[in-house]
Each structure stands twice: as C-alpha cells, then as structure tokens.
Amino acid sequence: GRNRAPGLALVGFACDEGVRRNHGRVGAAHAPDALRRALAPMALHLDVPIIDAGTVAVEDQDLEAGQDRLADRVAALLDRHELVVVLGGGHETAWGSYLGRTRSTRLAGARTGVLNLDAHFDLREADAPSSGTPFLQMARADRAAGRDFRYTVLGISEPSNTGVLFRTAADLGVEHLTDEQCSPQNLPHVLASVDRLLDNVDALHLSIDLDVLPASVAPGVSAPAGYGVPLEVIHAVCRHVARSGKLALVDVVELLPRLDLDHRTARTAARLITTLTHDALGAHTPTGTEAGRPS
C-alpha cells in the first residue's frame, strides 16, 4: 500500500500546428493514440498504477490556447503524481510542459533543468511560437522570472542547425553534444554531461524528440535523421536520469504515425517510456506482498 498518488500519469497533446508553422511534415496530432497503442502491451510489466488523463487537442490552429490548456493539465498532474509523461505532438509540446511545471505547486521553488534529446536546438527566433522555438521561449521566461535557465541538448546534428542557433546556444550557456559525440564508446562522457545538469537541479524535465534517433530506428518523424544517436545511448541516458530520483516530467515528441514503418518509432518510444517509468518509480524493487509474485 502506497500513501502517495498513483505513480505514472499520461496526457496526450494532439498538435500539428507547431510543426506546420515551422514548415515541417505534419501528422504528429495522431501520435498520442499511436503511443498509447504501443505502450499497452508494455504496461503489463510495470508494477505501478497508470493514470491516463486524456488528450488536449489544438483547435483552429490556436496553438497558444492549446499549450495553455496542456499546461493546466500538466500542473495538476505533477501535483498528484510522481511522474508525468506528455505524449506529443510536435516539439511545441515542450513549451506547454514547461508552463505546466512552472504552474505546479510541487515544483514551486525547485531548481528545474531541462534535458533535450534532439538533433535540433529548437532555440529559433521567430515571429510566432512553433516547434522550433520552445527552448528559446523557456530561456526568456526563466530570465523574466529571475530563474536560471539550465538546458542541455544531446544529439545535435551540425548540418541541421544554423550558425545563428549555435551562437544563441553559446550565449545562453547551453551545454550540448553532437550526434557524433554521443557514440556508445563515448557513453561515459555523455553521462558526465547529464550529471553536470543533474548536479545543479532539484527536478528534471526530459524532452525526447524522436528525431534524435537514426532514421532506421525512428523513420516516423517529421525530420528523419541521416546520422542520429544510437538507441543504446539514448536508452542509457533515460535509465540514468530515471535513476537519479529527480525526474518529474517527460515529453515525447515528433512521432508521425502515417510515416512510421512497422510502428517502429512508436515501439521504440514506448520502450523508452517503460524504462523511464520502471526506473524512476522503483518498479524493479518488489515491496510487501508483491515480492511473492512470480516475475
């Protein structure tokens, strides 16, 4: 018997608008249900209660109103559950997640950092918010609120980011590793980068853009990677942050079900979500009567 609220809460964000504004391939609005279908068989192995808080849908291209509704849902879930996973949507989902954590009572006053697994910085300067702008929006909101902006990106594809974006990242003190630096041989260096962020925060917001993975592993994304970070490295990073005890919020973004060969991308995402949940909520340590159950 646990005193705390059920461990995992899921909430969907059915949104194409950020990708459309960023001139990408649309279809991510169908991702939340595809991710739920991929998660269903895996959920049987998770010894934690799972709450599904439904899906927030963006209507009439009103991205900002949708992000605001997502934020309220995320804030309420963060206050009641140990781990909240947002099933996006494009990467504009991350801004809604961010607003939710800033409205959460549980995370009020907590130093919260964001780790982005992504081929792109998403620090774009644009007239309207899009899937390319969420982390610049976070940087500005943190500065306006007098908070430190703590942001690390793993998996940056050098040809896919402009010089302006690299300069913006440097100006904001963003730590990043390129996709080439995130090789299995270099895993200790990758985890050291993650630890530098974890050591400076009380809580972590993990954003997983599935386009960080090689196109062979994640074909169903808006911008498939020509190089990408191997799944074993991404999985090891997820395991590492989950076991830190600081993981509070995850968003999984940029899945395009209509381009997802054999549901490959959705299944990979489900595996990462399962690992994160399992390791963050201590589902691997049987307690009380559960210990007698066959594994």
ChimeraX commands (.cxc) that place a marker at each C-alpha (Angstrom):
marker #1 position 0.00,0.00,0.00 radius 0.5
marker #1 position 1.46,3.32,-1.10 radius 0.5
marker #1 position 0.46,6.56,0.53 radius 0.5
marker #1 position 1.34,8.63,-2.48 radius 0.5
marker #1 position -0.80,9.04,-5.57 radius 0.5
marker #1 position -0.52,6.50,-8.37 radius 0.5
marker #1 position 2.89,6.67,-9.93 radius 0.5
marker #1 position 2.56,7.47,-13.62 radius 0.5
marker #1 position 0.23,9.93,-15.32 radius 0.5
marker #1 position -0.05,10.16,-19.10 radius 0.5
marker #1 position -1.53,13.08,-21.01 radius 0.5
marker #1 position -1.70,13.48,-24.78 radius 0.5
marker #1 position -1.19,16.65,-26.81 radius 0.5
marker #1 position -2.70,16.28,-30.28 radius 0.5
marker #1 position -0.98,19.05,-32.17 radius 0.5
marker #1 position 0.39,19.67,-35.66 radius 0.5
marker #1 position 0.31,23.43,-35.55 radius 0.5
marker #1 position 3.86,23.98,-34.26 radius 0.5
marker #1 position 5.32,21.78,-37.00 radius 0.5
marker #1 position 3.15,23.44,-39.64 radius 0.5
marker #1 position 4.40,26.88,-38.57 radius 0.5
marker #1 position 7.96,25.56,-38.69 radius 0.5
marker #1 position 7.35,24.25,-42.26 radius 0.5
marker #1 position 7.81,20.61,-41.27 radius 0.5
marker #1 position 5.91,17.46,-42.23 radius 0.5
marker #1 position 2.64,17.33,-40.31 radius 0.5
marker #1 position 0.94,14.31,-38.75 radius 0.5
marker #1 position 2.07,14.46,-35.10 radius 0.5
marker #1 position -1.51,15.16,-33.98 radius 0.5
marker #1 position -2.14,11.42,-34.37 radius 0.5
marker #1 position 0.83,10.48,-32.18 radius 0.5
marker #1 position -0.77,10.32,-28.69 radius 0.5
marker #1 position -3.04,7.42,-29.60 radius 0.5
marker #1 position -0.29,5.62,-31.54 radius 0.5
marker #1 position 1.96,5.91,-28.48 radius 0.5
marker #1 position -0.82,4.60,-26.23 radius 0.5
marker #1 position -1.28,1.57,-28.50 radius 0.5
marker #1 position 2.45,0.87,-28.41 radius 0.5
marker #1 position 2.54,1.24,-24.63 radius 0.5
marker #1 position -0.41,-1.07,-23.96 radius 0.5
marker #1 position 1.49,-4.40,-24.07 radius 0.5
marker #1 position 4.40,-2.97,-22.10 radius 0.5
marker #1 position 2.23,-1.57,-19.33 radius 0.5
marker #1 position 1.60,-5.13,-18.16 radius 0.5
marker #1 position 5.20,-5.27,-16.92 radius 0.5
marker #1 position 5.03,-2.04,-14.96 radius 0.5
marker #1 position 4.19,-2.63,-11.33 radius 0.5
marker #1 position 2.85,0.90,-10.90 radius 0.5
marker #1 position -0.61,2.39,-11.31 radius 0.5
marker #1 position -1.03,4.30,-14.55 radius 0.5
marker #1 position -3.48,7.16,-14.90 radius 0.5
marker #1 position -4.42,8.36,-18.37 radius 0.5
marker #1 position -5.59,11.97,-18.23 radius 0.5
marker #1 position -6.80,12.05,-21.84 radius 0.5
marker #1 position -5.67,14.27,-24.67 radius 0.5
marker #1 position -5.59,18.04,-25.09 radius 0.5
marker #1 position -6.25,18.86,-28.74 radius 0.5
marker #1 position -5.28,22.06,-30.52 radius 0.5
marker #1 position -8.22,23.52,-32.41 radius 0.5
marker #1 position -8.41,26.07,-35.21 radius 0.5
marker #1 position -4.62,26.47,-35.34 radius 0.5
marker #1 position -4.76,28.18,-31.93 radius 0.5
marker #1 position -1.50,26.72,-30.66 radius 0.5
marker #1 position -1.16,29.12,-27.73 radius 0.5
marker #1 position -4.58,28.28,-26.27 radius 0.5
marker #1 position -3.81,24.58,-26.62 radius 0.5
marker #1 position -0.45,24.94,-24.89 radius 0.5
marker #1 position -2.17,26.86,-22.08 radius 0.5
marker #1 position -4.73,24.06,-21.59 radius 0.5
marker #1 position -1.96,21.46,-21.67 radius 0.5
marker #1 position -0.06,23.47,-19.04 radius 0.5
marker #1 position -3.01,23.44,-16.63 radius 0.5
marker #1 position -3.44,19.69,-17.09 radius 0.5
marker #1 position 0.32,19.05,-16.58 radius 0.5
marker #1 position 0.42,21.25,-13.45 radius 0.5
marker #1 position -2.49,19.39,-11.87 radius 0.5
marker #1 position -0.93,16.01,-12.71 radius 0.5
marker #1 position 2.52,16.98,-11.39 radius 0.5
marker #1 position 0.93,17.90,-8.07 radius 0.5
marker #1 position -0.72,14.47,-7.77 radius 0.5
marker #1 position 1.68,12.02,-9.41 radius 0.5
marker #1 position 5.36,11.21,-9.18 radius 0.5
marker #1 position 5.99,11.09,-12.92 radius 0.5
marker #1 position 4.09,12.82,-15.72 radius 0.5
marker #1 position 4.64,11.81,-19.35 radius 0.5
marker #1 position 3.25,14.02,-22.12 radius 0.5
marker #1 position 2.59,12.22,-25.39 radius 0.5
marker #1 position 3.09,14.89,-28.10 radius 0.5
marker #1 position 2.58,16.46,-30.64 radius 0.5
marker #1 position 5.45,18.29,-32.22 radius 0.5
marker #1 position 8.19,19.89,-30.13 radius 0.5
marker #1 position 5.91,22.83,-29.36 radius 0.5
marker #1 position 4.57,20.32,-26.78 radius 0.5
marker #1 position 7.62,21.09,-24.63 radius 0.5
marker #1 position 6.51,24.70,-24.09 radius 0.5
marker #1 position 3.16,23.50,-22.76 radius 0.5
marker #1 position 5.02,21.06,-20.49 radius 0.5
marker #1 position 7.29,23.87,-19.31 radius 0.5
marker #1 position 4.35,26.16,-18.50 radius 0.5
marker #1 position 2.78,23.29,-16.58 radius 0.5
marker #1 position 5.84,22.77,-14.42 radius 0.5
marker #1 position 6.05,26.49,-13.66 radius 0.5
marker #1 position 2.40,26.36,-12.50 radius 0.5
marker #1 position 2.88,23.22,-10.41 radius 0.5
marker #1 position 2.79,23.63,-6.62 radius 0.5
marker #1 position 5.10,20.66,-6.12 radius 0.5
marker #1 position 7.84,22.17,-8.26 radius 0.5
marker #1 position 7.40,25.74,-6.99 radius 0.5
marker #1 position 10.82,26.99,-5.93 radius 0.5
marker #1 position 12.55,23.84,-7.20 radius 0.5
marker #1 position 15.55,24.37,-9.46 radius 0.5
marker #1 position 14.34,22.59,-12.59 radius 0.5
marker #1 position 16.55,21.81,-15.55 radius 0.5
marker #1 position 15.66,20.56,-18.99 radius 0.5
marker #1 position 17.47,17.80,-20.88 radius 0.5
marker #1 position 16.60,17.61,-24.56 radius 0.5
marker #1 position 17.47,14.54,-26.62 radius 0.5
marker #1 position 17.26,16.09,-30.07 radius 0.5
marker #1 position 19.01,16.67,-33.38 radius 0.5
marker #1 position 17.98,20.35,-33.10 radius 0.5
marker #1 position 18.46,23.13,-30.54 radius 0.5
marker #1 position 14.89,24.45,-31.04 radius 0.5
marker #1 position 16.12,27.89,-29.98 radius 0.5
marker #1 position 14.81,29.57,-33.12 radius 0.5
marker #1 position 13.92,33.25,-33.20 radius 0.5
marker #1 position 10.54,33.51,-34.96 radius 0.5
marker #1 position 7.53,35.80,-35.28 radius 0.5
marker #1 position 5.19,33.16,-33.86 radius 0.5
marker #1 position 5.86,30.25,-31.49 radius 0.5
marker #1 position 6.40,26.93,-33.30 radius 0.5
marker #1 position 8.05,23.54,-32.89 radius 0.5
marker #1 position 11.38,25.34,-33.44 radius 0.5
marker #1 position 11.07,27.87,-30.61 radius 0.5
marker #1 position 10.20,26.18,-27.26 radius 0.5
marker #1 position 13.60,26.34,-25.60 radius 0.5
marker #1 position 14.17,30.00,-26.51 radius 0.5
marker #1 position 10.71,30.65,-25.02 radius 0.5
marker #1 position 11.84,28.83,-21.85 radius 0.5
marker #1 position 15.08,30.80,-21.69 radius 0.5
marker #1 position 13.20,34.09,-21.88 radius 0.5
marker #1 position 10.53,33.04,-19.39 radius 0.5
marker #1 position 13.16,31.85,-16.91 radius 0.5
marker #1 position 15.06,35.12,-17.27 radius 0.5
marker #1 position 11.87,37.15,-16.79 radius 0.5
marker #1 position 11.10,35.17,-13.61 radius 0.5
marker #1 position 14.65,35.51,-12.27 radius 0.5
marker #1 position 15.35,31.78,-12.63 radius 0.5
marker #1 position 18.49,30.22,-14.07 radius 0.5
marker #1 position 17.93,28.62,-17.47 radius 0.5
marker #1 position 19.52,25.18,-17.23 radius 0.5
marker #1 position 19.38,23.44,-20.61 radius 0.5
marker #1 position 21.45,20.59,-22.05 radius 0.5
marker #1 position 20.94,19.04,-25.53 radius 0.5
marker #1 position 22.32,15.70,-26.62 radius 0.5
marker #1 position 22.38,14.66,-30.27 radius 0.5
marker #1 position 22.79,17.92,-32.17 radius 0.5
marker #1 position 23.21,17.40,-35.92 radius 0.5
marker #1 position 25.69,20.04,-37.03 radius 0.5
marker #1 position 24.39,20.30,-40.64 radius 0.5
marker #1 position 20.80,20.69,-39.38 radius 0.5
marker #1 position 21.41,23.75,-37.16 radius 0.5
marker #1 position 22.41,27.19,-38.39 radius 0.5
marker #1 position 25.38,29.14,-37.12 radius 0.5
marker #1 position 22.91,31.55,-35.51 radius 0.5
marker #1 position 21.49,28.68,-33.43 radius 0.5
marker #1 position 24.96,27.63,-32.25 radius 0.5
marker #1 position 25.67,31.25,-31.24 radius 0.5
marker #1 position 22.32,31.53,-29.45 radius 0.5
marker #1 position 23.09,28.32,-27.55 radius 0.5
marker #1 position 26.53,29.65,-26.57 radius 0.5
marker #1 position 25.06,32.99,-25.45 radius 0.5
marker #1 position 22.52,31.19,-23.27 radius 0.5
marker #1 position 25.13,28.90,-21.71 radius 0.5
marker #1 position 23.56,25.80,-23.22 radius 0.5
marker #1 position 25.66,22.66,-22.96 radius 0.5
marker #1 position 25.39,20.35,-25.96 radius 0.5
marker #1 position 26.93,17.28,-27.52 radius 0.5
marker #1 position 26.67,16.49,-31.22 radius 0.5
marker #1 position 25.30,13.22,-32.56 radius 0.5
marker #1 position 28.89,12.16,-33.36 radius 0.5
marker #1 position 29.92,12.79,-29.75 radius 0.5
marker #1 position 27.04,10.61,-28.50 radius 0.5
marker #1 position 28.59,7.32,-29.60 radius 0.5
marker #1 position 28.46,4.17,-27.46 radius 0.5
marker #1 position 32.24,4.38,-26.97 radius 0.5
marker #1 position 31.76,7.89,-25.61 radius 0.5
marker #1 position 28.94,6.98,-23.19 radius 0.5
marker #1 position 30.88,7.93,-20.01 radius 0.5
marker #1 position 31.38,11.43,-21.47 radius 0.5
marker #1 position 27.68,11.62,-22.40 radius 0.5
marker #1 position 26.57,10.61,-18.90 radius 0.5
marker #1 position 29.04,13.09,-17.38 radius 0.5
marker #1 position 27.28,15.84,-19.35 radius 0.5
marker #1 position 23.93,14.65,-17.98 radius 0.5
marker #1 position 25.37,14.61,-14.44 radius 0.5
marker #1 position 26.56,18.21,-14.75 radius 0.5
marker #1 position 22.92,19.17,-15.30 radius 0.5
marker #1 position 21.52,16.81,-12.63 radius 0.5
marker #1 position 24.00,18.09,-10.03 radius 0.5
marker #1 position 22.65,21.62,-10.44 radius 0.5
marker #1 position 18.91,20.89,-10.28 radius 0.5
marker #1 position 16.30,19.55,-7.89 radius 0.5
marker #1 position 13.98,18.33,-10.66 radius 0.5
marker #1 position 14.39,17.38,-14.29 radius 0.5
marker #1 position 12.20,17.89,-17.34 radius 0.5
marker #1 position 13.25,15.41,-20.04 radius 0.5
marker #1 position 12.21,16.15,-23.61 radius 0.5
marker #1 position 12.66,13.33,-26.13 radius 0.5
marker #1 position 12.47,14.36,-29.77 radius 0.5
marker #1 position 12.34,11.03,-31.57 radius 0.5
marker #1 position 14.27,12.54,-34.50 radius 0.5
marker #1 position 17.40,12.22,-32.35 radius 0.5
marker #1 position 17.44,8.52,-33.26 radius 0.5
marker #1 position 18.77,7.14,-36.57 radius 0.5
marker #1 position 16.14,7.03,-39.34 radius 0.5
marker #1 position 16.37,3.24,-39.39 radius 0.5
marker #1 position 15.17,3.15,-35.76 radius 0.5
marker #1 position 12.82,6.14,-35.97 radius 0.5
marker #1 position 11.55,6.53,-39.53 radius 0.5
marker #1 position 8.22,8.01,-38.43 radius 0.5
marker #1 position 9.29,11.55,-37.54 radius 0.5
marker #1 position 8.97,14.97,-39.14 radius 0.5
marker #1 position 12.72,15.17,-39.90 radius 0.5
marker #1 position 14.34,11.69,-40.07 radius 0.5
marker #1 position 17.99,11.70,-39.03 radius 0.5
marker #1 position 20.70,10.96,-41.58 radius 0.5
marker #1 position 23.06,10.04,-38.74 radius 0.5
marker #1 position 21.36,10.02,-35.35 radius 0.5
marker #1 position 22.26,8.81,-31.87 radius 0.5
marker #1 position 22.20,5.03,-31.35 radius 0.5
marker #1 position 19.26,3.71,-29.36 radius 0.5
marker #1 position 21.55,2.12,-26.78 radius 0.5
marker #1 position 22.95,5.57,-25.89 radius 0.5
marker #1 position 19.50,7.21,-25.69 radius 0.5
marker #1 position 18.26,4.29,-23.59 radius 0.5
marker #1 position 21.26,4.54,-21.24 radius 0.5
marker #1 position 20.65,8.28,-20.79 radius 0.5
marker #1 position 16.97,7.63,-20.00 radius 0.5
marker #1 position 17.92,4.97,-17.46 radius 0.5
marker #1 position 20.49,7.30,-15.88 radius 0.5
marker #1 position 18.12,10.24,-15.42 radius 0.5
marker #1 position 15.30,8.00,-14.19 radius 0.5
marker #1 position 17.54,6.51,-11.51 radius 0.5
marker #1 position 18.67,9.96,-10.35 radius 0.5
marker #1 position 15.44,10.39,-8.40 radius 0.5
marker #1 position 14.99,13.85,-9.93 radius 0.5
marker #1 position 12.89,13.05,-12.99 radius 0.5
marker #1 position 9.45,14.70,-12.74 radius 0.5
marker #1 position 8.28,15.39,-16.27 radius 0.5
marker #1 position 8.86,13.83,-19.68 radius 0.5
marker #1 position 7.58,14.76,-23.10 radius 0.5
marker #1 position 7.91,12.51,-26.13 radius 0.5
marker #1 position 7.50,14.39,-29.40 radius 0.5
marker #1 position 7.63,14.44,-33.21 radius 0.5
marker #1 position 6.16,10.98,-33.88 radius 0.5
marker #1 position 4.40,10.81,-37.27 radius 0.5
marker #1 position 2.33,7.62,-37.28 radius 0.5
marker #1 position 1.47,7.83,-41.01 radius 0.5
marker #1 position 5.19,7.56,-41.88 radius 0.5
marker #1 position 6.06,5.06,-39.16 radius 0.5
marker #1 position 7.25,1.86,-40.82 radius 0.5
marker #1 position 6.03,-1.20,-38.86 radius 0.5
marker #1 position 5.18,1.13,-35.92 radius 0.5
marker #1 position 8.95,1.11,-35.36 radius 0.5
marker #1 position 9.21,4.62,-33.94 radius 0.5
marker #1 position 6.19,4.24,-31.66 radius 0.5
marker #1 position 7.52,0.93,-30.29 radius 0.5
marker #1 position 10.91,2.47,-29.59 radius 0.5
marker #1 position 9.27,5.41,-27.83 radius 0.5
marker #1 position 7.16,3.00,-25.76 radius 0.5
marker #1 position 10.28,1.11,-24.73 radius 0.5
marker #1 position 11.93,4.36,-23.57 radius 0.5
marker #1 position 8.81,5.41,-21.64 radius 0.5
marker #1 position 8.66,1.97,-19.99 radius 0.5
marker #1 position 12.30,2.17,-18.91 radius 0.5
marker #1 position 11.84,5.70,-17.58 radius 0.5
marker #1 position 8.77,4.69,-15.58 radius 0.5
marker #1 position 10.27,1.47,-14.30 radius 0.5
marker #1 position 13.50,3.09,-13.11 radius 0.5
marker #1 position 12.04,6.37,-11.86 radius 0.5
marker #1 position 9.29,4.77,-9.79 radius 0.5
marker #1 position 11.36,1.92,-8.42 radius 0.5
marker #1 position 9.12,-0.67,-10.01 radius 0.5
marker #1 position 12.10,-3.04,-10.03 radius 0.5
marker #1 position 12.12,-3.35,-6.24 radius 0.5
marker #1 position 9.24,-5.57,-5.07 radius 0.5
marker #1 position 7.64,-4.47,-1.81 radius 0.5
marker #1 position 5.47,-6.31,0.69 radius 0.5
marker #1 position 3.17,-8.94,-0.77 radius 0.5
marker #1 position 4.33,-8.19,-4.30 radius 0.5
marker #1 position 7.60,-9.97,-3.57 radius 0.5
marker #1 position 5.88,-13.34,-3.64 radius 0.5
marker #1 position 4.52,-12.84,-7.14 radius 0.5
marker #1 position 6.27,-14.75,-9.93 radius 0.5
marker #1 position 8.29,-12.48,-12.14 radius 0.5
marker link #1:1,2 radius 0.2
marker link #1:2,3 radius 0.2
marker link #1:3,4 radius 0.2
marker link #1:4,5 radius 0.2
marker link #1:5,6 radius 0.2
marker link #1:6,7 radius 0.2
marker link #1:7,8 radius 0.2
marker link #1:8,9 radius 0.2
marker link #1:9,10 radius 0.2
marker link #1:10,11 radius 0.2
marker link #1:11,12 radius 0.2
marker link #1:12,13 radius 0.2
marker link #1:13,14 radius 0.2
marker link #1:14,15 radius 0.2
marker link #1:15,16 radius 0.2
marker link #1:16,17 radius 0.2
marker link #1:17,18 radius 0.2
marker link #1:18,19 radius 0.2
marker link #1:19,20 radius 0.2
marker link #1:20,21 radius 0.2
marker link #1:21,22 radius 0.2
marker link #1:22,23 radius 0.2
marker link #1:23,24 radius 0.2
marker link #1:24,25 radius 0.2
marker link #1:25,26 radius 0.2
marker link #1:26,27 radius 0.2
marker link #1:27,28 radius 0.2
marker link #1:28,29 radius 0.2
marker link #1:29,30 radius 0.2
marker link #1:30,31 radius 0.2
marker link #1:31,32 radius 0.2
marker link #1:32,33 radius 0.2
marker link #1:33,34 radius 0.2
marker link #1:34,35 radius 0.2
marker link #1:35,36 radius 0.2
marker link #1:36,37 radius 0.2
marker link #1:37,38 radius 0.2
marker link #1:38,39 radius 0.2
marker link #1:39,40 radius 0.2
marker link #1:40,41 radius 0.2
marker link #1:41,42 radius 0.2
marker link #1:42,43 radius 0.2
marker link #1:43,44 radius 0.2
marker link #1:44,45 radius 0.2
marker link #1:45,46 radius 0.2
marker link #1:46,47 radius 0.2
marker link #1:47,48 radius 0.2
marker link #1:48,49 radius 0.2
marker link #1:49,50 radius 0.2
marker link #1:50,51 radius 0.2
marker link #1:51,52 radius 0.2
marker link #1:52,53 radius 0.2
marker link #1:53,54 radius 0.2
marker link #1:54,55 radius 0.2
marker link #1:55,56 radius 0.2
marker link #1:56,57 radius 0.2
marker link #1:57,58 radius 0.2
marker link #1:58,59 radius 0.2
marker link #1:59,60 radius 0.2
marker link #1:60,61 radius 0.2
marker link #1:61,62 radius 0.2
marker link #1:62,63 radius 0.2
marker link #1:63,64 radius 0.2
marker link #1:64,65 radius 0.2
marker link #1:65,66 radius 0.2
marker link #1:66,67 radius 0.2
marker link #1:67,68 radius 0.2
marker link #1:68,69 radius 0.2
marker link #1:69,70 radius 0.2
marker link #1:70,71 radius 0.2
marker link #1:71,72 radius 0.2
marker link #1:72,73 radius 0.2
marker link #1:73,74 radius 0.2
marker link #1:74,75 radius 0.2
marker link #1:75,76 radius 0.2
marker link #1:76,77 radius 0.2
marker link #1:77,78 radius 0.2
marker link #1:78,79 radius 0.2
marker link #1:79,80 radius 0.2
marker link #1:80,81 radius 0.2
marker link #1:81,82 radius 0.2
marker link #1:82,83 radius 0.2
marker link #1:83,84 radius 0.2
marker link #1:84,85 radius 0.2
marker link #1:85,86 radius 0.2
marker link #1:86,87 radius 0.2
marker link #1:87,88 radius 0.2
marker link #1:88,89 radius 0.2
marker link #1:89,90 radius 0.2
marker link #1:90,91 radius 0.2
marker link #1:91,92 radius 0.2
marker link #1:92,93 radius 0.2
marker link #1:93,94 radius 0.2
marker link #1:94,95 radius 0.2
marker link #1:95,96 radius 0.2
marker link #1:96,97 radius 0.2
marker link #1:97,98 radius 0.2
marker link #1:98,99 radius 0.2
marker link #1:99,100 radius 0.2
marker link #1:100,101 radius 0.2
marker link #1:101,102 radius 0.2
marker link #1:102,103 radius 0.2
marker link #1:103,104 radius 0.2
marker link #1:104,105 radius 0.2
marker link #1:105,106 radius 0.2
marker link #1:106,107 radius 0.2
marker link #1:107,108 radius 0.2
marker link #1:108,109 radius 0.2
marker link #1:109,110 radius 0.2
marker link #1:110,111 radius 0.2
marker link #1:111,112 radius 0.2
marker link #1:112,113 radius 0.2
marker link #1:113,114 radius 0.2
marker link #1:114,115 radius 0.2
marker link #1:115,116 radius 0.2
marker link #1:116,117 radius 0.2
marker link #1:117,118 radius 0.2
marker link #1:118,119 radius 0.2
marker link #1:119,120 radius 0.2
marker link #1:120,121 radius 0.2
marker link #1:121,122 radius 0.2
marker link #1:122,123 radius 0.2
marker link #1:123,124 radius 0.2
marker link #1:124,125 radius 0.2
marker link #1:125,126 radius 0.2
marker link #1:126,127 radius 0.2
marker link #1:127,128 radius 0.2
marker link #1:128,129 radius 0.2
marker link #1:129,130 radius 0.2
marker link #1:130,131 radius 0.2
marker link #1:131,132 radius 0.2
marker link #1:132,133 radius 0.2
marker link #1:133,134 radius 0.2
marker link #1:134,135 radius 0.2
marker link #1:135,136 radius 0.2
marker link #1:136,137 radius 0.2
marker link #1:137,138 radius 0.2
marker link #1:138,139 radius 0.2
marker link #1:139,140 radius 0.2
marker link #1:140,141 radius 0.2
marker link #1:141,142 radius 0.2
marker link #1:142,143 radius 0.2
marker link #1:143,144 radius 0.2
marker link #1:144,145 radius 0.2
marker link #1:145,146 radius 0.2
marker link #1:146,147 radius 0.2
marker link #1:147,148 radius 0.2
marker link #1:148,149 radius 0.2
marker link #1:149,150 radius 0.2
marker link #1:150,151 radius 0.2
marker link #1:151,152 radius 0.2
marker link #1:152,153 radius 0.2
marker link #1:153,154 radius 0.2
marker link #1:154,155 radius 0.2
marker link #1:155,156 radius 0.2
marker link #1:156,157 radius 0.2
marker link #1:157,158 radius 0.2
marker link #1:158,159 radius 0.2
marker link #1:159,160 radius 0.2
marker link #1:160,161 radius 0.2
marker link #1:161,162 radius 0.2
marker link #1:162,163 radius 0.2
marker link #1:163,164 radius 0.2
marker link #1:164,165 radius 0.2
marker link #1:165,166 radius 0.2
marker link #1:166,167 radius 0.2
marker link #1:167,168 radius 0.2
marker link #1:168,169 radius 0.2
marker link #1:169,170 radius 0.2
marker link #1:170,171 radius 0.2
marker link #1:171,172 radius 0.2
marker link #1:172,173 radius 0.2
marker link #1:173,174 radius 0.2
marker link #1:174,175 radius 0.2
marker link #1:175,176 radius 0.2
marker link #1:176,177 radius 0.2
marker link #1:177,178 radius 0.2
marker link #1:178,179 radius 0.2
marker link #1:179,180 radius 0.2
marker link #1:180,181 radius 0.2
marker link #1:181,182 radius 0.2
marker link #1:182,183 radius 0.2
marker link #1:183,184 radius 0.2
marker link #1:184,185 radius 0.2
marker link #1:185,186 radius 0.2
marker link #1:186,187 radius 0.2
marker link #1:187,188 radius 0.2
marker link #1:188,189 radius 0.2
marker link #1:189,190 radius 0.2
marker link #1:190,191 radius 0.2
marker link #1:191,192 radius 0.2
marker link #1:192,193 radius 0.2
marker link #1:193,194 radius 0.2
marker link #1:194,195 radius 0.2
marker link #1:195,196 radius 0.2
marker link #1:196,197 radius 0.2
marker link #1:197,198 radius 0.2
marker link #1:198,199 radius 0.2
marker link #1:199,200 radius 0.2
marker link #1:200,201 radius 0.2
marker link #1:201,202 radius 0.2
marker link #1:202,203 radius 0.2
marker link #1:203,204 radius 0.2
marker link #1:204,205 radius 0.2
marker link #1:205,206 radius 0.2
marker link #1:206,207 radius 0.2
marker link #1:207,208 radius 0.2
marker link #1:208,209 radius 0.2
marker link #1:209,210 radius 0.2
marker link #1:210,211 radius 0.2
marker link #1:211,212 radius 0.2
marker link #1:212,213 radius 0.2
marker link #1:213,214 radius 0.2
marker link #1:214,215 radius 0.2
marker link #1:215,216 radius 0.2
marker link #1:216,217 radius 0.2
marker link #1:217,218 radius 0.2
marker link #1:218,219 radius 0.2
marker link #1:219,220 radius 0.2
marker link #1:220,221 radius 0.2
marker link #1:221,222 radius 0.2
marker link #1:222,223 radius 0.2
marker link #1:223,224 radius 0.2
marker link #1:224,225 radius 0.2
marker link #1:225,226 radius 0.2
marker link #1:226,227 radius 0.2
marker link #1:227,228 radius 0.2
marker link #1:228,229 radius 0.2
marker link #1:229,230 radius 0.2
marker link #1:230,231 radius 0.2
marker link #1:231,232 radius 0.2
marker link #1:232,233 radius 0.2
marker link #1:233,234 radius 0.2
marker link #1:234,235 radius 0.2
marker link #1:235,236 radius 0.2
marker link #1:236,237 radius 0.2
marker link #1:237,238 radius 0.2
marker link #1:238,239 radius 0.2
marker link #1:239,240 radius 0.2
marker link #1:240,241 radius 0.2
marker link #1:241,242 radius 0.2
marker link #1:242,243 radius 0.2
marker link #1:243,244 radius 0.2
marker link #1:244,245 radius 0.2
marker link #1:245,246 radius 0.2
marker link #1:246,247 radius 0.2
marker link #1:247,248 radius 0.2
marker link #1:248,249 radius 0.2
marker link #1:249,250 radius 0.2
marker link #1:250,251 radius 0.2
marker link #1:251,252 radius 0.2
marker link #1:252,253 radius 0.2
marker link #1:253,254 radius 0.2
marker link #1:254,255 radius 0.2
marker link #1:255,256 radius 0.2
marker link #1:256,257 radius 0.2
marker link #1:257,258 radius 0.2
marker link #1:258,259 radius 0.2
marker link #1:259,260 radius 0.2
marker link #1:260,261 radius 0.2
marker link #1:261,262 radius 0.2
marker link #1:262,263 radius 0.2
marker link #1:263,264 radius 0.2
marker link #1:264,265 radius 0.2
marker link #1:265,266 radius 0.2
marker link #1:266,267 radius 0.2
marker link #1:267,268 radius 0.2
marker link #1:268,269 radius 0.2
marker link #1:269,270 radius 0.2
marker link #1:270,271 radius 0.2
marker link #1:271,272 radius 0.2
marker link #1:272,273 radius 0.2
marker link #1:273,274 radius 0.2
marker link #1:274,275 radius 0.2
marker link #1:275,276 radius 0.2
marker link #1:276,277 radius 0.2
marker link #1:277,278 radius 0.2
marker link #1:278,279 radius 0.2
marker link #1:279,280 radius 0.2
marker link #1:280,281 radius 0.2
marker link #1:281,282 radius 0.2
marker link #1:282,283 radius 0.2
marker link #1:283,284 radius 0.2
marker link #1:284,285 radius 0.2
marker link #1:285,286 radius 0.2
marker link #1:286,287 radius 0.2
marker link #1:287,288 radius 0.2
marker link #1:288,289 radius 0.2
marker link #1:289,290 radius 0.2
marker link #1:290,291 radius 0.2
marker link #1:291,292 radius 0.2
marker link #1:292,293 radius 0.2
marker link #1:293,294 radius 0.2
marker link #1:294,295 radius 0.2
view
